Amino acid sequence: MKKPSQSNWFSGLLALLFSLLLFFNANSSGNLSNMSGTSQVYDEMLYNIPVQLEYDQDKYFVSGYEETVNVHLSSANRIQLNLESNEDTRNFQIVADLTKTPLGTSEIQLRVKGLSTAVTAEIEPKTITVTVENKVTKSFEVEAQLPESIETDGYKVEKTTVSPKTVDITTGEETAKAIDRVIAPLSNVKQSVDTIKQTVNVQALDTKGQVLSIENPAPQVKVVVELSLPSKEVGLTISPTGSPPANIEHYTFNLSEQKVEIRGTKSVLDAIDTIEIPVDVSNIKTSTKQKIKIPTNADYIVSPEEVEVTINPVFSGTSSSFSESSGQSTTTSYSNQELPSPLPSNEKPANSSSSSSSSSSSSTDSTGEEGVENGSSSVSAN
Protein backbone atom coordinates (compact mmCIF):
# COMPACT_ATOMS: atom_id res chain seq x y z
CA MET A 1 0.00 0.00 0.00
CA LYS A 2 1.40 3.43 -1.13
CA LYS A 3 1.84 6.17 1.37
CA PRO A 4 -0.33 9.33 0.89
CA SER A 5 2.75 11.55 0.43
CA GLN A 6 4.00 9.46 -2.47
CA SER A 7 0.58 9.59 -4.18
CA ASN A 8 0.42 13.38 -3.93
CA TRP A 9 3.92 13.75 -5.31
CA PHE A 10 3.11 11.56 -8.32
CA SER A 11 -0.11 13.49 -9.09
CA GLY A 12 1.73 16.81 -8.96
CA LEU A 13 4.40 15.57 -11.34
CA LEU A 14 1.82 14.31 -13.77
CA ALA A 15 -0.02 17.66 -13.65
CA LEU A 16 3.23 19.49 -14.34
CA LEU A 17 3.93 17.36 -17.40
CA PHE A 18 0.45 18.04 -18.82
CA SER A 19 0.86 21.77 -18.20
CA LEU A 20 4.19 21.84 -20.04
CA LEU A 21 2.70 19.87 -22.92
CA LEU A 22 -0.22 22.29 -23.28
CA PHE A 23 2.13 25.31 -23.08
CA PHE A 24 4.45 24.13 -25.83
CA ASN A 25 1.53 23.06 -28.02
CA ALA A 26 -0.10 26.49 -27.72
CA ASN A 27 3.13 28.32 -28.60
CA SER A 28 3.75 26.03 -31.54
CA SER A 29 0.24 26.68 -32.92
CA GLY A 30 0.71 30.43 -32.51
CA ASN A 31 4.04 30.37 -34.35
CA LEU A 32 2.55 28.33 -37.16
CA SER A 33 -0.32 30.76 -37.37
CA ASN A 34 2.08 33.73 -37.56
CA MET A 35 4.18 32.00 -40.20
CA SER A 36 1.14 31.24 -42.35
CA GLY A 37 -0.04 34.86 -41.97
CA THR A 38 3.24 36.37 -43.15
CA SER A 39 3.50 34.04 -46.14
CA GLN A 40 0.54 35.66 -48.01
CA VAL A 41 1.61 37.74 -51.05
CA TYR A 42 -0.51 40.48 -52.65
CA ASP A 43 -0.42 41.47 -56.32
CA GLU A 44 -1.32 44.53 -58.40
CA MET A 45 -1.15 44.99 -62.19
CA LEU A 46 -0.50 48.58 -63.29
CA TYR A 47 -1.09 49.66 -66.88
CA ASN A 48 0.30 52.49 -69.03
CA ILE A 49 3.14 53.48 -66.71
CA PRO A 50 5.21 56.18 -68.49
CA VAL A 51 8.83 55.47 -69.42
CA GLN A 52 11.32 58.12 -68.33
CA LEU A 53 14.33 58.60 -70.63
CA GLU A 54 17.69 59.61 -69.20
CA TYR A 55 19.85 61.45 -71.79
CA ASP A 56 21.19 64.87 -72.72
CA GLN A 57 18.06 66.57 -74.02
CA ASP A 58 19.94 69.63 -75.23
CA LYS A 59 22.14 67.57 -77.52
CA TYR A 60 20.08 64.61 -78.66
CA PHE A 61 16.60 63.86 -80.04
CA VAL A 62 15.07 60.45 -79.21
CA SER A 63 12.15 58.90 -81.07
CA GLY A 64 10.52 55.63 -82.06
CA TYR A 65 9.99 54.17 -78.59
CA GLU A 66 6.99 52.90 -76.62
CA GLU A 67 6.13 55.66 -74.16
CA THR A 68 4.33 53.42 -71.62
CA VAL A 69 4.67 49.90 -70.22
CA ASN A 70 2.77 47.64 -67.82
CA VAL A 71 4.16 46.83 -64.36
CA HIS A 72 3.28 43.85 -62.13
CA LEU A 73 3.82 44.63 -58.42
CA SER A 74 3.81 42.08 -55.58
CA SER A 75 4.43 42.31 -51.83
CA ALA A 76 3.58 40.71 -48.51
CA ASN A 77 3.04 44.21 -47.12
CA ARG A 78 -0.40 45.28 -48.26
CA ILE A 79 -0.03 48.88 -47.09
CA GLN A 80 3.27 49.39 -48.94
CA LEU A 81 1.84 47.78 -52.06
CA ASN A 82 -1.13 50.16 -52.01
CA LEU A 83 1.20 53.15 -51.72
CA GLU A 84 3.18 52.10 -54.79
CA SER A 85 0.05 51.20 -56.74
CA ASN A 86 -1.57 54.60 -56.21
CA GLU A 87 -0.41 57.14 -58.81
CA ASP A 88 -0.50 59.97 -56.25
CA THR A 89 1.66 58.22 -53.64
CA ARG A 90 4.01 55.97 -55.61
CA ASN A 91 7.76 56.54 -55.48
CA PHE A 92 8.99 54.36 -58.31
CA GLN A 93 9.68 55.19 -61.97
CA ILE A 94 10.39 53.11 -65.05
CA VAL A 95 13.56 54.48 -66.64
CA ALA A 96 15.65 53.85 -69.74
CA ASP A 97 19.27 54.97 -69.41
CA LEU A 98 20.45 56.35 -72.78
CA THR A 99 23.49 58.23 -71.51
CA LYS A 100 25.86 55.76 -73.16
CA THR A 101 23.67 54.83 -76.13
CA PRO A 102 25.26 55.51 -79.55
CA LEU A 103 23.55 57.34 -82.42
CA GLY A 104 21.12 55.20 -84.36
CA THR A 105 18.57 52.59 -83.30
CA SER A 106 19.18 50.47 -80.19
CA GLU A 107 17.31 48.16 -77.82
CA ILE A 108 17.42 49.44 -74.23
CA GLN A 109 16.80 47.50 -71.03
CA LEU A 110 14.24 49.08 -68.71
CA ARG A 111 14.69 49.24 -64.95
CA VAL A 112 12.68 50.25 -61.89
CA LYS A 113 13.94 53.24 -59.93
CA GLY A 114 12.87 54.31 -56.42
CA LEU A 115 10.72 51.27 -55.58
CA SER A 116 10.28 50.27 -51.93
CA THR A 117 12.38 47.26 -50.87
CA ALA A 118 9.21 45.63 -49.56
CA VAL A 119 7.76 45.51 -53.09
CA THR A 120 9.00 43.68 -56.18
CA ALA A 121 8.21 44.70 -59.77
CA GLU A 122 8.16 43.00 -63.15
CA ILE A 123 8.09 45.18 -66.29
CA GLU A 124 6.21 44.18 -69.45
CA PRO A 125 7.94 44.56 -71.89
CA LYS A 126 11.38 44.56 -70.34
CA THR A 127 13.03 46.48 -73.22
CA ILE A 128 12.21 49.28 -75.69
CA THR A 129 13.65 50.23 -79.06
CA VAL A 130 14.85 53.84 -79.43
CA THR A 131 16.39 55.95 -82.18
CA VAL A 132 18.93 58.53 -81.03
CA GLU A 133 19.86 61.48 -83.32
CA ASN A 134 21.67 64.76 -82.99
CA LYS A 135 19.12 67.46 -82.20
CA VAL A 136 18.46 70.21 -84.79
CA THR A 137 15.95 73.03 -85.29
CA LYS A 138 14.88 74.26 -88.74
CA SER A 139 12.21 76.63 -90.10
CA PHE A 140 9.46 75.36 -92.41
CA GLU A 141 6.50 76.97 -94.15
CA VAL A 142 3.11 75.65 -93.02
CA GLU A 143 0.23 74.80 -95.33
CA ALA A 144 -3.34 74.13 -94.24
CA GLN A 145 -4.74 70.68 -94.90
CA LEU A 146 -8.52 70.82 -95.30
CA PRO A 147 -10.74 67.83 -94.42
CA GLU A 148 -11.95 65.77 -97.37
CA SER A 149 -15.56 66.60 -96.48
CA ILE A 150 -15.05 70.17 -97.74
CA GLU A 151 -14.80 69.03 -101.35
CA THR A 152 -17.36 66.26 -100.93
CA ASP A 153 -19.98 68.67 -99.58
CA GLY A 154 -19.46 71.08 -102.46
CA TYR A 155 -17.79 73.96 -100.61
CA LYS A 156 -15.65 76.40 -102.56
CA VAL A 157 -12.56 77.70 -100.76
CA GLU A 158 -12.31 81.47 -101.17
CA LYS A 159 -9.30 82.24 -98.95
CA THR A 160 -6.99 80.44 -96.51
CA THR A 161 -4.84 82.16 -93.89
CA VAL A 162 -2.22 80.45 -91.70
CA SER A 163 -0.63 82.35 -88.81
CA PRO A 164 2.29 82.18 -88.30
CA LYS A 165 3.18 81.20 -91.83
CA THR A 166 6.49 79.59 -90.81
CA VAL A 167 7.39 77.59 -87.69
CA ASP A 168 10.56 76.19 -86.14
CA ILE A 169 10.61 72.39 -86.06
CA THR A 170 12.88 70.62 -83.58
CA THR A 171 13.70 67.01 -84.42
CA GLY A 172 16.55 64.64 -85.21
CA GLU A 173 19.16 65.51 -87.80
CA GLU A 174 18.24 62.65 -90.14
CA THR A 175 14.51 63.17 -89.59
CA ALA A 176 14.83 66.85 -90.54
CA LYS A 177 16.37 65.83 -93.89
CA ALA A 178 13.32 63.64 -94.58
CA ILE A 179 10.73 66.41 -94.02
CA ASP A 180 8.97 67.17 -97.31
CA ARG A 181 6.30 69.54 -95.98
CA VAL A 182 4.72 70.77 -92.74
CA ILE A 183 0.93 70.85 -92.52
CA ALA A 184 -1.78 72.16 -90.22
CA PRO A 185 -4.47 69.44 -90.41
CA LEU A 186 -8.01 70.78 -89.84
CA SER A 187 -10.70 68.65 -88.28
CA ASN A 188 -14.16 68.22 -89.79
CA VAL A 189 -16.52 71.17 -89.45
CA LYS A 190 -20.23 71.47 -88.81
CA GLN A 191 -22.54 71.88 -91.77
CA SER A 192 -23.67 75.28 -93.04
CA VAL A 193 -20.61 77.23 -91.90
CA ASP A 194 -18.93 79.77 -94.16
CA THR A 195 -15.76 80.30 -92.09
CA ILE A 196 -13.48 77.78 -90.39
CA LYS A 197 -11.33 78.99 -87.48
CA GLN A 198 -9.11 76.42 -85.78
CA THR A 199 -5.87 76.37 -83.80
CA VAL A 200 -3.98 73.13 -84.48
CA ASN A 201 -0.63 71.43 -83.91
CA VAL A 202 1.49 71.13 -87.03
CA GLN A 203 2.70 67.82 -88.45
CA ALA A 204 5.83 67.04 -90.47
CA LEU A 205 5.39 64.68 -93.45
CA ASP A 206 7.86 62.86 -95.68
CA THR A 207 7.52 62.41 -99.43
CA LYS A 208 5.15 59.46 -98.90
CA GLY A 209 2.85 61.48 -96.65
CA GLN A 210 3.89 59.62 -93.49
CA VAL A 211 3.97 61.59 -90.23
CA LEU A 212 7.50 62.08 -88.86
CA SER A 213 8.52 62.40 -85.23
CA ILE A 214 9.09 65.97 -84.04
CA GLU A 215 9.22 67.73 -80.69
CA ASN A 216 6.25 67.27 -78.37
CA PRO A 217 4.26 69.45 -77.99
CA ALA A 218 4.50 70.51 -81.63
CA PRO A 219 4.24 74.19 -82.69
CA GLN A 220 0.72 75.54 -83.09
CA VAL A 221 -0.75 77.74 -85.82
CA LYS A 222 -4.11 79.45 -86.30
CA VAL A 223 -5.93 78.67 -89.53
CA VAL A 224 -8.81 80.69 -90.99
CA VAL A 225 -10.60 79.37 -94.09
CA GLU A 226 -13.29 81.39 -95.86
CA LEU A 227 -15.77 79.25 -97.78
CA SER A 228 -18.58 79.71 -100.27
CA LEU A 229 -21.49 77.45 -99.49
CA PRO A 230 -23.39 75.76 -102.32
CA SER A 231 -26.78 77.43 -102.84
CA LYS A 232 -30.07 76.97 -104.71
CA GLU A 233 -33.51 78.56 -104.93
CA VAL A 234 -36.50 76.75 -103.48
CA GLY A 235 -40.19 77.55 -103.49
CA LEU A 236 -42.40 78.41 -100.52
CA THR A 237 -45.70 76.76 -99.68
CA ILE A 238 -48.33 77.76 -97.11
CA SER A 239 -49.46 75.36 -94.39
CA PRO A 240 -52.50 76.84 -92.54
CA THR A 241 -52.73 75.91 -88.86
CA GLY A 242 -54.99 76.74 -85.94
CA SER A 243 -58.78 77.05 -85.54
CA PRO A 244 -60.49 79.35 -88.11
CA PRO A 245 -63.84 81.03 -87.35
CA ALA A 246 -66.97 79.05 -88.19
CA ASN A 247 -68.17 81.35 -91.01
CA ILE A 248 -64.87 81.30 -92.98
CA GLU A 249 -64.92 79.12 -96.09
CA HIS A 250 -61.25 79.54 -97.02
CA TYR A 251 -58.33 81.97 -97.07
CA THR A 252 -56.12 83.42 -99.76
CA PHE A 253 -52.48 84.10 -98.93
CA ASN A 254 -50.25 86.69 -100.60
CA LEU A 255 -46.51 86.09 -100.16
CA SER A 256 -43.97 88.88 -100.48
CA GLU A 257 -41.50 86.26 -101.79
CA GLN A 258 -42.34 83.18 -103.80
CA LYS A 259 -38.80 81.74 -103.64
CA VAL A 260 -35.88 81.97 -101.25
CA GLU A 261 -32.20 81.04 -101.44
CA ILE A 262 -30.82 78.32 -99.19
CA ARG A 263 -27.13 77.58 -98.59
CA GLY A 264 -25.69 74.39 -97.18
CA THR A 265 -23.88 71.21 -98.12
CA LYS A 266 -24.64 69.53 -101.42
CA SER A 267 -26.36 66.56 -99.78
CA VAL A 268 -28.65 68.87 -97.78
CA LEU A 269 -29.57 71.01 -100.79
CA ASP A 270 -30.37 67.96 -102.91
CA ALA A 271 -32.98 66.89 -100.35
CA ILE A 272 -34.90 70.20 -100.30
CA ASP A 273 -37.17 71.48 -103.09
CA THR A 274 -39.68 73.54 -101.11
CA ILE A 275 -40.00 75.00 -97.65
CA GLU A 276 -43.35 74.89 -95.91
CA ILE A 277 -44.38 77.98 -93.94
CA PRO A 278 -46.89 77.43 -91.13
CA VAL A 279 -49.49 80.24 -90.94
CA ASP A 280 -51.81 80.42 -87.94
CA VAL A 281 -55.30 81.51 -89.08
CA SER A 282 -56.98 81.28 -85.68
CA ASN A 283 -59.62 84.00 -85.23
CA ILE A 284 -58.60 85.88 -88.40
CA LYS A 285 -61.76 87.52 -89.79
CA THR A 286 -60.28 90.43 -91.75
CA SER A 287 -57.37 90.86 -94.13
CA THR A 288 -54.25 90.57 -91.99
CA LYS A 289 -50.51 90.92 -92.64
CA GLN A 290 -47.99 88.86 -90.74
CA LYS A 291 -44.21 88.61 -90.87
CA ILE A 292 -43.29 84.96 -90.53
CA LYS A 293 -39.82 83.55 -89.97
CA ILE A 294 -38.97 80.90 -92.55
CA PRO A 295 -38.41 77.52 -90.88
CA THR A 296 -34.78 76.37 -90.96
CA ASN A 297 -32.32 74.29 -88.94
CA ALA A 298 -28.58 73.90 -88.40
CA ASP A 299 -28.13 72.12 -91.74
CA TYR A 300 -28.71 75.13 -94.00
CA ILE A 301 -28.99 78.93 -94.11
CA VAL A 302 -32.00 80.64 -95.69
CA SER A 303 -32.17 84.12 -97.22
CA PRO A 304 -34.29 86.13 -96.63
CA GLU A 305 -34.95 84.85 -93.12
CA GLU A 306 -38.59 85.95 -93.07
CA VAL A 307 -41.42 86.79 -95.47
CA GLU A 308 -44.58 88.87 -95.22
CA VAL A 309 -47.85 87.00 -95.64
CA THR A 310 -51.21 88.70 -96.27
CA ILE A 311 -54.06 86.53 -95.03
CA ASN A 312 -57.41 87.22 -96.73
CA PRO A 313 -60.49 85.41 -95.34
CA VAL A 314 -63.33 84.36 -97.66
CA PHE A 315 -66.67 84.02 -95.90
CA SER A 316 -69.17 81.26 -96.60
CA GLY A 317 -71.65 82.09 -99.37
CA THR A 318 -69.42 84.76 -100.96
CA SER A 319 -67.13 84.60 -103.96
CA SER A 320 -64.59 87.25 -102.97
CA SER A 321 -62.05 87.82 -100.26
CA PHE A 322 -60.78 90.89 -98.43
CA SER A 323 -57.62 91.13 -100.53
CA GLU A 324 -55.49 94.17 -99.78
CA SER A 325 -52.31 93.10 -101.57
CA SER A 326 -51.43 92.97 -105.24
CA GLY A 327 -48.75 90.29 -104.77
CA GLN A 328 -49.01 86.68 -105.86
CA SER A 329 -51.43 84.68 -103.77
CA THR A 330 -52.72 81.22 -103.11
CA THR A 331 -56.16 80.11 -101.91
CA THR A 332 -56.68 77.38 -99.35
CA SER A 333 -60.09 75.79 -98.72
CA TYR A 334 -60.91 73.55 -95.81
CA SER A 335 -63.76 71.82 -94.05
CA ASN A 336 -64.95 73.74 -91.01
CA GLN A 337 -62.66 72.00 -88.52
CA GLU A 338 -59.58 72.72 -86.48
CA LEU A 339 -56.39 72.88 -88.54
CA PRO A 340 -53.13 71.28 -87.37
CA SER A 341 -50.89 73.10 -84.94
CA PRO A 342 -47.69 74.67 -86.34
CA LEU A 343 -44.91 72.19 -86.99
CA PRO A 344 -41.40 72.64 -85.58
CA SER A 345 -39.04 74.26 -88.07
CA ASN A 346 -37.11 71.07 -88.66
CA GLU A 347 -40.20 68.90 -89.39
CA LYS A 348 -42.08 68.74 -92.66
CA PRO A 349 -45.10 66.58 -93.61
CA ALA A 350 -44.12 64.09 -96.26
CA ASN A 351 -47.31 64.58 -98.31
CA SER A 352 -47.74 68.35 -98.01
CA SER A 353 -46.40 69.20 -101.45
CA SER A 354 -48.28 66.45 -103.25
CA SER A 355 -51.64 67.21 -101.63
CA SER A 356 -51.21 70.91 -102.29
CA SER A 357 -50.41 70.46 -105.97
CA SER A 358 -52.93 67.68 -106.64
CA SER A 359 -55.83 69.75 -105.32
CA SER A 360 -54.84 72.89 -107.20
CA SER A 361 -56.83 72.16 -110.33
CA SER A 362 -60.15 71.46 -108.60
CA SER A 363 -60.06 74.71 -106.64
CA THR A 364 -59.08 76.64 -109.75
CA ASP A 365 -62.15 75.39 -111.61
CA SER A 366 -64.52 76.45 -108.85
CA THR A 367 -63.02 79.89 -108.30
CA GLY A 368 -61.65 80.60 -111.77
CA GLU A 369 -63.28 83.98 -112.21
CA GLU A 370 -62.11 85.20 -108.83
CA GLY A 371 -58.56 84.04 -109.63
CA VAL A 372 -58.50 86.03 -112.87
CA GLU A 373 -59.73 89.20 -111.15
CA ASN A 374 -57.25 89.06 -108.25
CA GLY A 375 -54.27 87.51 -110.09
CA SER A 376 -54.21 84.53 -107.70
CA SER A 377 -53.72 80.83 -108.10
CA SER A 378 -55.88 78.40 -106.13
CA VAL A 379 -54.83 75.59 -103.85
CA SER A 380 -57.36 73.47 -101.98
CA ALA A 381 -56.66 71.40 -98.89
CA ASN A 382 -58.81 68.94 -97.04
NORHUVEN-V509505 format. One record per run of one state. SS is the DSSP state (hx for helix, st for strand, lp for the rest). FROM is the first residue (numbers start at 0). TO is the last residue. If there is no record, write none. Layout:
{{SS FROM TO} {SS FROM TO}}
This chain:
{{lp 0 2} {hx 3 37} {lp 38 40} {st 41 53} {lp 54 58} {st 59 62} {lp 63 66} {st 67 74} {lp 75 76} {hx 77 84} {lp 85 91} {st 92 96} {lp 97 102} {st 103 108} {lp 109 109} {st 110 112} {lp 113 118} {st 119 123} {lp 124 125} {st 126 144} {lp 145 147} {hx 148 151} {lp 152 154} {st 155 162} {lp 163 164} {st 165 171} {hx 172 177} {lp 178 179} {st 180 184} {lp 185 193} {st 194 200} {lp 201 201} {st 202 204} {lp 205 209} {st 210 210} {lp 211 218} {st 219 227} {lp 228 228} {st 229 241} {lp 242 246} {st 247 254} {lp 255 257} {st 258 263} {lp 264 264} {hx 265 269} {lp 270 272} {st 273 279} {lp 280 286} {st 287 292} {lp 293 298} {st 299 302} {lp 303 304} {st 305 314} {lp 315 327} {st 328 332} {lp 333 337} {st 338 338} {lp 339 350} {hx 351 357} {lp 358 358} {hx 359 365} {lp 366 366} {hx 367 373} {lp 374 375} {st 376 377} {lp 378 381}}
